[in-house]
Amino acid sequence: MLVLLLPAKGTAVEMSPEIETALALCARCATLPDEEIPAAASTVRSLVEKLEAERNPADKVWLFRLKRCGSFLAYRAEAAADGEEKPAQ
């Protein structure tokens, strides 16, 4: 039996501090005060626009996660505006 060991072609993509901060906002979104939600949504939205403009294939995973995060922040902002309860964690 012949076994050929080759190094993996793919490499881990570094997360920029800007992306890390935006994703941390999403992780804390359920506990953020209602007043901070619009600013957090704006931060995520601007980062998504920046990454889409750059069109770097390595950023696809971050773009996907940031879009999901942005959707959740938009929901929270809408719920806060309507006076609804925060979603349970």
C-alpha distances in whole Angstrom, upper triangle without the diagonal:
4,7,10,13,16,20,21,24,26,29,31,35,37,40,44,46,48,46,45,49,49,46,48,51,50,48,52,53,54,56,58,61,63,64,61,59,60,60,56,56,57,55,52,53,54,50,49,51,50,46,47,49,46,44,41,38,36,39,39,38,41,43,42,42,46,47,46,48,51,51,52,54,56,56,57,60,61,61,63,66,66,67,64,62,59,56,55,51
4,7,10,13,16,18,21,24,26,29,32,35,38,41,44,46,43,43,47,47,45,46,49,48,47,50,52,53,55,56,60,61,63,59,57,59,58,54,54,55,53,50,51,52,48,47,49,48,44,45,46,44,41,38,35,34,37,36,36,39,41,40,41,44,45,45,46,49,50,50,53,55,55,56,59,60,60,62,64,65,66,63,61,58,55,54,51
4,6,10,13,15,18,20,22,25,28,31,34,37,40,42,40,39,43,43,41,43,46,44,43,47,48,50,51,53,56,58,59,56,54,55,54,51,50,52,49,46,48,48,45,43,46,44,41,42,43,41,38,35,32,31,34,33,32,35,37,37,37,40,42,41,43,46,47,47,49,51,52,53,55,57,57,59,61,62,62,60,58,55,52,50,47
4,6,10,12,14,17,20,23,26,29,32,35,38,40,37,37,41,41,39,41,44,43,42,45,47,48,50,51,55,56,57,54,52,53,52,49,48,49,47,44,45,46,42,41,43,42,38,39,41,38,35,32,29,28,31,31,30,33,35,35,35,38,40,40,41,44,45,45,48,50,50,51,54,55,56,57,60,61,61,59,57,54,51,50,47
4,7,9,12,15,17,19,23,25,29,32,34,37,34,34,38,38,36,38,41,40,39,42,44,45,47,48,52,53,54,51,49,50,49,46,46,47,44,41,43,43,39,38,41,39,35,37,38,35,33,30,27,25,28,29,28,30,33,32,33,36,37,37,39,41,42,43,45,47,48,49,51,53,53,55,57,58,59,56,54,51,48,47,44
4,6,9,12,14,17,20,23,26,29,32,34,32,32,35,36,34,36,39,38,37,40,42,44,46,46,50,51,52,49,47,48,47,43,43,44,41,38,40,40,36,35,37,36,32,33,35,32,30,26,24,22,25,26,25,28,30,30,31,33,35,35,37,39,40,41,43,45,46,47,49,51,51,53,55,56,57,55,53,50,47,46,43
4,6,9,10,13,16,19,22,25,28,30,28,28,32,33,31,32,36,35,34,37,39,41,43,43,47,48,49,45,44,45,43,40,40,41,38,35,37,37,33,32,35,33,29,31,32,29,27,24,21,19,23,23,22,25,27,27,28,30,32,33,34,36,38,38,40,42,43,44,46,48,49,50,52,53,54,52,50,47,44,44,40
4,6,8,11,14,17,20,23,26,28,25,25,29,30,27,30,33,32,31,34,36,38,40,40,44,45,46,42,41,42,40,37,37,38,35,32,34,34,30,29,31,30,26,27,29,26,24,21,18,16,19,20,19,21,24,24,24,27,29,29,30,33,34,35,36,39,40,41,42,44,45,46,49,50,51,49,47,44,41,41,37
4,7,10,12,16,19,22,25,26,24,25,29,29,27,29,32,31,31,34,36,38,40,40,44,44,45,41,40,40,39,36,35,36,33,31,32,32,28,27,29,27,24,25,26,23,21,18,15,14,17,18,17,20,22,22,23,26,27,28,29,32,33,34,36,37,39,40,42,43,44,46,48,49,50,48,47,43,41,41,38
4,7,9,12,15,18,22,23,21,21,25,25,23,26,28,27,27,31,32,34,36,36,40,41,41,38,36,37,35,32,32,32,30,27,28,28,25,24,26,24,21,22,24,21,19,15,13,10,14,14,14,16,18,19,20,22,24,25,26,28,29,30,32,34,35,36,38,40,41,42,44,45,46,44,43,40,37,37,34
4,6,9,12,15,19,20,18,19,22,23,21,23,26,26,25,29,30,33,34,34,38,39,39,36,34,35,33,30,30,31,28,25,27,27,23,23,25,23,19,21,23,20,18,15,13,10,13,14,13,15,18,19,19,21,23,24,25,27,29,29,31,33,34,35,37,39,40,41,43,44,45,43,42,38,36,36,33
4,6,9,12,15,17,15,15,19,19,18,20,23,22,22,25,27,29,30,31,34,35,36,32,31,32,30,27,27,28,25,22,24,24,20,20,23,21,18,20,22,19,18,14,13,9,11,13,11,12,16,16,16,18,21,21,21,24,26,26,27,30,31,32,33,36,37,37,40,41,42,40,39,35,33,33,30
4,6,9,13,14,12,13,16,17,15,18,20,20,20,23,25,28,29,29,32,33,33,30,28,29,27,24,24,25,21,19,21,21,17,17,19,17,14,17,18,15,15,11,11,7,8,10,9,10,13,14,14,15,18,19,19,21,24,24,25,27,29,30,31,33,34,35,37,39,40,38,37,34,32,32,29
4,6,9,11,10,10,14,15,14,16,19,19,19,22,23,26,27,27,30,31,31,28,27,27,25,22,23,23,20,18,20,20,16,17,19,17,14,17,19,16,16,13,13,9,10,12,11,10,13,15,15,15,18,20,19,21,24,24,24,27,29,29,30,33,34,34,36,38,39,37,36,33,31,31,28
4,6,8,6,6,10,11,10,12,15,15,16,18,20,23,24,23,26,27,28,24,23,24,21,18,19,20,16,15,17,17,13,14,17,15,12,16,17,15,16,13,14,10,9,12,10,8,11,13,12,12,16,17,16,17,20,21,21,23,25,25,26,29,30,30,32,35,35,34,33,29,28,28,25
4,5,5,6,9,10,11,12,14,16,17,19,20,23,24,23,26,27,26,22,22,22,20,17,18,18,14,13,16,15,11,13,15,13,11,15,16,14,16,13,15,12,10,13,13,10,12,15,14,13,16,18,16,18,21,21,20,23,25,25,26,29,30,30,32,34,35,34,33,29,29,29,27
4,5,5,6,9,10,10,12,14,15,16,18,21,22,20,23,24,24,20,20,21,18,15,17,17,13,13,16,15,12,14,17,14,14,17,18,17,19,17,18,16,13,16,15,12,14,17,15,13,17,18,16,17,21,21,19,22,25,24,24,28,29,28,30,33,33,32,31,28,27,28,25
4,5,5,6,9,10,11,13,14,16,17,20,21,19,21,22,21,18,17,17,15,12,14,13,9,10,12,11,8,11,13,11,11,15,16,15,17,16,18,15,13,15,15,11,12,15,13,11,15,16,14,15,18,18,17,19,22,21,21,25,26,26,27,30,31,30,29,26,26,27,25
4,5,5,6,8,10,11,12,14,15,19,20,18,21,22,22,18,17,17,15,12,13,13,10,8,11,11,8,9,12,11,10,13,15,14,15,14,15,13,10,12,11,7,9,12,10,8,12,13,11,12,16,16,15,18,20,20,20,23,25,25,26,29,30,29,28,24,24,25,22
4,6,5,6,9,10,10,12,14,17,18,17,20,21,21,18,17,18,16,13,14,15,12,11,14,14,11,13,16,15,14,17,19,18,19,17,18,15,13,15,13,9,12,14,11,10,14,14,12,14,17,17,16,19,21,20,21,24,25,25,27,29,30,29,27,24,23,23,21
4,6,5,6,9,10,11,12,16,16,14,17,18,18,14,14,15,13,10,12,13,9,9,13,13,11,13,16,15,15,18,20,19,21,19,21,18,15,17,16,12,14,16,13,11,14,15,12,13,17,16,14,17,19,18,19,22,23,22,24,27,27,27,25,22,22,22,20
4,5,5,7,9,10,10,14,15,13,16,17,17,13,12,13,11,8,9,10,7,6,10,10,8,10,13,13,13,15,17,17,19,18,19,17,14,15,14,10,11,13,10,8,11,12,8,9,13,12,11,14,16,15,16,19,20,20,22,24,25,24,23,20,20,21,19
4,5,5,6,9,10,13,14,13,17,18,18,15,13,15,14,10,11,13,10,8,12,13,11,11,15,15,14,16,19,19,19,19,19,17,14,14,12,9,11,11,8,7,10,10,7,9,12,11,11,14,16,15,17,19,20,20,23,25,25,24,22,19,18,19,16
4,5,5,6,8,11,12,11,15,16,17,13,13,15,14,10,12,14,12,10,14,15,13,15,18,18,17,20,22,22,23,22,22,20,17,18,16,13,14,15,11,10,14,13,10,12,15,13,12,16,17,15,17,20,20,20,23,25,24,23,22,18,17,18,15
4,5,5,6,9,10,8,12,13,13,10,9,11,10,7,9,11,9,9,12,14,13,14,17,18,17,20,22,22,23,23,24,22,19,19,17,14,15,15,12,10,13,12,9,10,13,11,9,13,14,12,13,17,17,16,19,21,21,20,19,15,16,16,15
4,5,5,8,10,9,13,13,15,12,10,12,12,8,9,12,11,9,12,14,13,13,17,18,17,19,22,22,23,22,23,21,18,18,15,13,13,13,10,9,11,9,6,8,10,8,7,11,12,10,12,15,15,16,18,20,20,19,17,14,13,14,12
4,6,8,9,10,13,15,17,14,12,15,15,11,13,16,14,12,16,18,16,17,20,21,20,22,25,25,25,24,24,22,19,19,16,14,16,15,11,11,13,11,8,11,13,10,10,14,14,13,15,18,17,17,21,22,22,20,18,14,13,13,10
4,6,6,6,10,12,14,11,10,14,13,10,12,15,14,13,17,19,18,19,22,22,22,24,27,27,28,27,27,25,22,23,20,17,19,18,15,14,16,14,11,13,14,11,10,14,14,12,14,17,16,15,19,21,19,18,16,12,12,12,10
4,5,5,8,9,11,9,7,11,11,9,10,13,13,12,15,17,17,17,20,22,21,23,26,27,27,27,27,26,22,22,20,17,18,17,14,13,14,12,9,10,11,8,7,11,11,8,10,13,12,12,15,17,16,15,13,10,10,11,10
4,6,9,10,13,11,10,13,14,12,13,16,16,15,18,21,20,21,24,25,25,26,29,30,30,30,30,29,25,25,22,20,21,20,16,16,17,14,11,13,13,9,9,12,11,8,11,13,12,11,15,16,15,13,11,7,7,7,7
4,6,9,11,10,10,14,14,12,14,17,17,17,20,22,22,23,25,27,27,28,31,32,32,32,32,31,27,27,25,22,23,22,19,18,19,17,14,16,16,13,12,15,14,11,13,15,14,12,16,17,15,14,12,8,10,10,9
4,6,8,6,7,11,11,9,12,14,14,15,17,19,19,21,23,24,25,27,29,30,31,31,32,30,27,27,25,22,22,22,19,17,19,17,14,14,15,12,10,13,13,10,11,14,13,11,14,16,15,15,13,10,12,13,12
4,5,6,7,10,11,11,13,15,16,17,19,21,21,23,25,26,27,29,31,32,33,34,35,33,30,30,28,25,25,25,22,20,21,20,16,16,17,15,12,14,14,10,10,13,12,9,12,15,13,13,12,10,13,14,15
4,5,5,8,10,10,11,14,15,16,17,20,21,22,24,25,27,28,30,31,33,33,34,33,30,29,28,25,25,24,22,20,20,19,16,15,16,13,10,12,12,8,7,10,9,6,9,11,10,11,11,9,12,15,16
4,6,7,8,10,11,13,14,16,17,19,20,22,23,25,26,27,29,31,32,33,34,33,30,30,29,26,25,26,23,20,21,21,17,16,17,15,12,13,14,11,9,12,12,9,10,13,12,14,14,13,16,18,19
4,6,6,6,9,10,11,13,14,16,17,19,20,22,23,25,26,28,29,30,31,30,26,27,26,22,22,23,20,17,18,18,15,14,15,14,10,12,13,10,9,13,13,11,12,16,15,16,16,13,16,18,18
4,6,5,6,9,10,11,12,14,15,16,18,20,21,22,24,26,27,28,29,28,24,25,23,20,20,20,17,15,15,15,12,10,12,10,7,8,10,7,6,10,10,9,10,14,13,14,14,12,13,16,16
4,5,5,6,9,10,10,12,14,15,16,18,20,21,22,25,26,27,29,28,24,24,24,21,19,20,18,15,15,16,13,10,12,11,8,8,10,9,6,9,12,10,10,14,15,16,16,15,16,19,20
4,5,5,6,9,10,11,12,14,15,17,19,20,21,23,25,26,27,27,23,24,23,20,19,20,18,15,16,16,13,11,14,13,10,11,14,12,10,13,15,13,14,17,18,19,19,17,19,21,21
4,5,5,6,9,10,11,12,14,16,17,18,20,21,23,24,25,24,20,21,20,16,16,17,15,12,13,13,10,9,11,11,7,9,12,11,10,13,15,13,15,18,18,19,19,16,17,19,18
4,5,5,6,9,10,11,12,14,15,16,18,20,21,22,24,23,19,19,19,16,14,15,13,10,10,11,8,6,9,9,5,6,10,9,8,11,13,13,14,17,18,18,18,16,16,19,19
4,5,5,6,9,10,11,12,14,15,17,19,20,22,23,23,19,20,20,16,15,16,15,12,12,14,11,8,11,12,9,9,13,13,11,14,16,15,16,19,20,21,22,19,20,23,22
4,6,5,6,9,10,11,12,14,16,17,19,20,21,21,17,18,18,14,13,15,14,10,12,14,11,9,13,13,10,12,15,15,13,16,19,18,19,22,23,23,23,20,21,23,22
4,6,5,6,9,10,11,12,14,15,17,17,19,18,14,15,14,11,10,12,10,7,8,10,8,6,10,11,9,10,13,13,13,16,18,18,19,22,23,22,23,20,20,22,21
4,5,5,6,9,10,11,12,14,16,17,19,19,15,15,16,13,10,12,12,8,8,11,9,6,9,12,10,10,13,14,13,15,18,18,19,21,23,23,24,21,21,24,23
4,5,5,6,9,10,11,13,15,16,18,18,15,16,17,13,11,14,14,10,11,14,12,10,13,15,13,13,17,18,16,19,21,21,21,24,26,26,27,24,24,27,26
4,5,5,6,9,10,11,13,13,15,15,11,13,13,10,9,12,11,8,10,13,11,10,13,15,14,15,18,19,18,20,23,23,23,26,28,27,28,25,25,27,25
4,5,5,6,9,10,11,12,14,14,10,10,12,9,6,9,10,7,7,10,10,9,11,14,13,14,17,18,18,20,22,23,23,26,27,27,27,24,24,26,25
4,6,5,6,9,10,12,15,15,12,13,14,12,9,12,13,10,10,14,14,11,14,17,16,15,19,20,19,21,24,24,24,27,29,29,30,27,27,29,28
4,5,5,6,9,10,13,14,11,12,14,12,10,13,14,11,12,16,15,14,17,19,18,18,22,23,22,24,27,27,27,30,32,32,32,29,29,31,30
4,5,5,6,7,10,10,7,9,11,9,7,11,12,10,11,14,14,14,16,19,18,19,22,23,23,25,27,28,28,31,33,32,32,29,29,30,29
4,5,5,8,10,12,9,9,12,11,8,11,13,11,11,14,15,14,16,19,19,19,22,24,23,25,27,28,29,31,33,32,33,30,29,31,30
4,6,9,11,13,11,12,15,14,11,14,16,14,14,18,19,17,19,22,22,21,25,26,25,27,30,30,30,33,35,35,36,33,32,34,33
4,6,9,11,9,11,14,13,11,14,16,15,15,19,19,18,21,24,23,24,27,28,28,29,32,33,33,35,37,37,37,34,34,35,34
4,6,9,8,9,12,12,10,13,15,15,15,18,19,19,21,23,23,24,27,28,28,30,32,33,34,36,38,37,37,34,33,35,33
4,5,6,7,11,11,10,13,15,15,16,19,19,20,22,24,24,25,28,29,29,31,33,34,35,37,39,38,38,35,34,35,33
4,5,6,9,10,10,12,14,15,16,18,19,20,22,24,25,26,28,30,30,32,34,35,36,38,40,38,38,35,33,34,32
4,6,7,8,10,11,13,14,16,18,19,20,22,23,24,26,28,29,30,32,33,34,36,38,39,38,37,34,32,33,31
4,6,5,6,9,10,10,12,14,15,16,18,20,20,22,24,25,26,28,30,31,32,34,35,34,34,31,29,30,28
4,5,5,6,9,10,10,12,14,15,17,19,20,21,23,24,25,27,29,30,31,33,34,33,33,30,28,29,27
4,5,5,6,9,10,11,12,14,16,17,18,20,22,23,24,26,27,29,30,32,33,31,31,27,25,26,24
4,5,5,6,8,10,10,12,14,15,16,18,20,21,22,24,25,26,28,30,31,30,29,25,24,25,23
4,5,5,6,9,10,10,12,14,15,16,18,20,21,22,24,25,26,28,30,29,28,25,24,25,23
4,6,5,6,9,10,11,13,14,15,17,19,20,21,23,24,26,27,29,27,27,24,22,23,21
4,5,5,6,9,10,11,12,14,15,17,18,20,21,22,24,26,27,25,24,21,19,20,18
4,5,5,6,9,10,10,12,14,15,16,18,20,21,22,24,25,24,24,20,19,21,19
4,5,5,6,9,10,10,12,14,15,16,18,20,21,22,24,23,23,20,19,21,20
4,5,5,6,9,10,11,13,14,15,17,18,20,21,22,21,20,17,16,17,16
4,5,5,6,9,10,11,12,14,15,16,18,20,21,19,19,16,14,16,15
4,5,5,6,9,10,10,12,14,15,16,18,20,19,19,16,15,18,17
4,5,5,6,9,10,11,12,14,15,16,18,17,17,15,14,16,16
4,5,5,6,9,10,10,12,14,15,16,14,14,11,10,13,13
4,5,5,6,9,10,10,12,14,15,14,14,11,11,14,14
4,5,5,6,9,10,11,12,14,14,14,13,13,16,17
4,5,5,6,8,10,10,12,11,12,10,10,13,14
4,5,5,6,8,10,10,9,9,7,8,12,13
4,5,5,6,9,10,10,11,10,12,15,16
4,5,5,6,9,9,11,11,12,16,18
4,5,5,6,5,7,7,9,13,15
4,5,5,6,8,8,11,14,16
4,5,8,10,11,14,17,20
4,6,9,11,13,17,19
4,7,9,12,15,18
4,7,9,12,15
4,6,9,12
4,6,9
4,6
4
